[in-house]
Amino acid sequence: MRKTKIICTLGPATENPDMIRQLLKEGADVFRLNMSHADHAWVRQIVPLTRGIAEELSRAVGILLDTQGPAIRTGDLKTELHLKPGDILEFTVRGAKSSEPYSVDVNYDGLVDDIQEGDTVLVDNGVIQLLVIEKQNDRIRCRVMTAGRLGSRRHINLPGVHVNLPPLTKKDLDDIAVGVEVGVDFVALSFARQRSDIDELRRVLLQHGSKAQVMAKIEDQSAVRLIDEMITAADSIMIARGDLGIECPIEELPIIQRKVVKLCARLGKPVVVATHLLESMVHNPIPTRAEVTDVANAVFEQADAVMLSEETTIGSYPAECVRILNRVALRIERSGGAGYAKSAVLEDVRQKTVASAVVLANSLPRSRIIVFTRHGTMARNTSNLRPELATVFAFTPSEEVRRQLALCWGTCPVRIEFSQDPNETIETAEKYLRDCGLTSPGDNLVIISDIRAGGMLVDTVQLRVAR
């Protein structure tokens, strides 16, 4: 069974039932809704559709709502601006008019206050590079450093500049409310810059009565500098390499990815590697060799999940992309992993109990780990320690927890009702695995469960042999 999970972004190429069913059959584990492009009516329609198909296929599938975040964008242009090095481009705010041949409005009025002369401005995913040469009350004059064609509503990056935007815009809050309404399992916070941003999203979710998990997207220099506190505050982390590769020196990107994956393993948080995994497959049926190697590195580093964006929203080969990820992940997992989990911090007795179970499973041939969890914590602890060979079968009475565990490395989540008698619950789980052909007679079953002792429930590790 593949241990690395696959996240697919849904869009025009994949929003129909047949394609969703095909993605699930190829191995998708989580579906992402990109709120930079999705509307509320679509969210209300796609979530129940997706869950209905997943239920038909007996699959545990999570839904990730990805906020647009406080993005700075250029305004509308009647025609594209064809810029060449040495040209002057003016950014205007608050409806100001420019006398320059090349100018465009910006959606963030505070840009003039945040930016300084000598700063670099990157537009349209870094394609157009500008140097700030002068600023006034309502305009910023920039010299074009690299040629490019500037269209409407292009994203602006400001490497190293602290921007005083709120962590959640009104659009984000409205989108989150709809996500809570349909019961999404994860909410990703775009452009998270500090711990208080993550705390703010968690507060909003609690106000709505939602148990959705908070995923912090690491995509600027501030988040990288504060990465320890970001990981500690969030439920999971996404390494969003698109904007991150623009905000930070490109040669630093592999180092940052490895550092974040290592820290997530140490601090016990799921981590997703995202963006440009199979970008060439938006138009081509096979990936480049460099893309395959990039995916292999993420799998070798034992990231919990890898994520597809344009490949499955507007691409011509969405199912093939999932098939490629599945093939590469299965092969690389057989060759071993980086072993970052060896540095995992074990802070409490429950984590140490789980660690002893993983050590036991690693020492036994034909082992399976069975963990019973009401809130998902014990299962996530088990996954984080990256068992060498054993699959983690996580049994829970909560459908919400089942879907959230779909993100966790090496974990197969199953929903069953728990009995008052822990032994009876174990028997039910064993029967499920036996009936589904997931265990064979003689397999070693390492069971993490509680037992009743003196009127109390006590965490235990048991070893049984499958019948």
TAURFEN-V416864 format. One record per residue. N is the residue number from 0. RES is the residue in one small letter. PHI is phi as a letter, one per 20 degrees, with the letter a starting at -180 (NA if undefined). Layout:
n: {N:N}
res: {RES:RES}
phi: {PHI:PHI}
This chain:
n: {0:1:2:3:4:5:6:7:8:9:10:11:12:13:14:15:16:17:18:19:20:21:22:23:24:25:26:27:28:29:30:31:32:33:34:35:36:37:38:39:40:41:42:43:44:45:46:47:48:49:50:51:52:53:54:55:56:57:58:59:60:61:62:63:64:65:66:67:68:69:70:71:72:73:74:75:76:77:78:79:80:81:82:83:84:85:86:87:88:89:90:91:92:93:94:95:96:97:98:99:100:101:102:103:104:105:106:107:108:109:110:111:112:113:114:115:116:117:118:119:120:121:122:123:124:125:126:127:128:129:130:131:132:133:134:135:136:137:138:139:140:141:142:143:144:145:146:147:148:149:150:151:152:153:154:155:156:157:158:159:160:161:162:163:164:165:166:167:168:169:170:171:172:173:174:175:176:177:178:179:180:181:182:183:184:185:186:187:188:189:190:191:192:193:194:195:196:197:198:199:200:201:202:203:204:205:206:207:208:209:210:211:212:213:214:215:216:217:218:219:220:221:222:223:224:225:226:227:228:229:230:231:232:233:234:235:236:237:238:239:240:241:242:243:244:245:246:247:248:249:250:251:252:253:254:255:256:257:258:259:260:261:262:263:264:265:266:267:268:269:270:271:272:273:274:275:276:277:278:279:280:281:282:283:284:285:286:287:288:289:290:291:292:293:294:295:296:297:298:299:300:301:302:303:304:305:306:307:308:309:310:311:312:313:314:315:316:317:318:319:320:321:322:323:324:325:326:327:328:329:330:331:332:333:334:335:336:337:338:339:340:341:342:343:344:345:346:347:348:349:350:351:352:353:354:355:356:357:358:359:360:361:362:363:364:365:366:367:368:369:370:371:372:373:374:375:376:377:378:379:380:381:382:383:384:385:386:387:388:389:390:391:392:393:394:395:396:397:398:399:400:401:402:403:404:405:406:407:408:409:410:411:412:413:414:415:416:417:418:419:420:421:422:423:424:425:426:427:428:429:430:431:432:433:434:435:436:437:438:439:440:441:442:443:444:445:446:447:448:449:450:451:452:453:454:455:456:457:458:459:460:461:462:463:464:465:466}
res: {m:r:k:t:k:i:i:c:t:l:g:p:a:t:e:n:p:d:m:i:r:q:l:l:k:e:g:a:d:v:f:r:l:n:m:s:h:a:d:h:a:w:v:r:q:i:v:p:l:t:r:g:i:a:e:e:l:s:r:a:v:g:i:l:l:d:t:q:g:p:a:i:r:t:g:d:l:k:t:e:l:h:l:k:p:g:d:i:l:e:f:t:v:r:g:a:k:s:s:e:p:y:s:v:d:v:n:y:d:g:l:v:d:d:i:q:e:g:d:t:v:l:v:d:n:g:v:i:q:l:l:v:i:e:k:q:n:d:r:i:r:c:r:v:m:t:a:g:r:l:g:s:r:r:h:i:n:l:p:g:v:h:v:n:l:p:p:l:t:k:k:d:l:d:d:i:a:v:g:v:e:v:g:v:d:f:v:a:l:s:f:a:r:q:r:s:d:i:d:e:l:r:r:v:l:l:q:h:g:s:k:a:q:v:m:a:k:i:e:d:q:s:a:v:r:l:i:d:e:m:i:t:a:a:d:s:i:m:i:a:r:g:d:l:g:i:e:c:p:i:e:e:l:p:i:i:q:r:k:v:v:k:l:c:a:r:l:g:k:p:v:v:v:a:t:h:l:l:e:s:m:v:h:n:p:i:p:t:r:a:e:v:t:d:v:a:n:a:v:f:e:q:a:d:a:v:m:l:s:e:e:t:t:i:g:s:y:p:a:e:c:v:r:i:l:n:r:v:a:l:r:i:e:r:s:g:g:a:g:y:a:k:s:a:v:l:e:d:v:r:q:k:t:v:a:s:a:v:v:l:a:n:s:l:p:r:s:r:i:i:v:f:t:r:h:g:t:m:a:r:n:t:s:n:l:r:p:e:l:a:t:v:f:a:f:t:p:s:e:e:v:r:r:q:l:a:l:c:w:g:t:c:p:v:r:i:e:f:s:q:d:p:n:e:t:i:e:t:a:e:k:y:l:r:d:c:g:l:t:s:p:g:d:n:l:v:i:i:s:d:i:r:a:g:g:m:l:v:d:t:v:q:l:r:v:a:r}
phi: {NA:f:e:f:e:d:d:d:e:e:a:g:f:c:e:e:g:f:f:f:f:f:f:f:f:f:p:f:d:c:d:d:d:e:f:f:c:e:d:f:f:f:f:f:e:f:f:f:f:f:f:f:f:f:f:g:e:l:d:e:c:e:d:d:e:d:f:f:m:e:f:e:c:f:e:e:c:f:c:f:e:e:e:c:g:n:f:d:c:d:e:d:c:l:m:f:d:d:e:f:f:d:b:b:f:c:e:d:f:f:g:f:f:e:e:c:g:n:f:e:d:d:c:l:l:n:f:d:d:c:d:f:d:a:c:c:f:c:b:c:e:c:e:f:d:c:f:a:d:e:d:f:l:e:f:d:d:c:g:m:e:e:d:e:e:f:f:c:e:f:g:g:f:f:f:f:g:f:f:f:g:e:m:f:e:c:c:e:e:f:l:f:d:b:g:f:f:f:f:f:f:f:f:f:f:f:f:e:m:e:d:g:e:e:d:e:e:e:b:b:f:f:f:f:f:d:f:f:f:f:f:f:f:e:e:b:c:d:e:e:f:f:f:f:f:e:f:d:g:g:f:e:g:f:f:f:g:f:f:f:f:f:f:f:f:f:e:m:c:f:c:d:d:c:n:m:f:c:g:f:f:g:c:d:f:c:e:f:f:f:f:f:f:f:f:g:f:f:f:f:f:m:f:f:b:d:c:d:d:f:g:d:e:c:f:e:c:f:f:f:f:f:f:f:g:f:f:f:f:g:f:f:f:f:e:o:c:f:m:f:f:f:e:g:e:d:e:c:f:f:f:f:f:f:f:f:f:f:g:f:f:f:e:d:f:l:e:c:d:d:c:d:b:e:d:n:f:f:f:f:f:f:g:f:e:l:g:f:c:f:f:e:e:d:d:b:e:d:f:f:f:g:f:f:f:f:e:e:g:m:d:d:e:c:e:c:f:e:e:f:e:g:f:f:f:f:f:f:f:g:f:g:f:f:f:e:m:e:c:c:g:n:f:e:d:e:d:d:b:d:c:e:c:m:n:d:e:c:f:c:d:d:c:c:d:f:e}
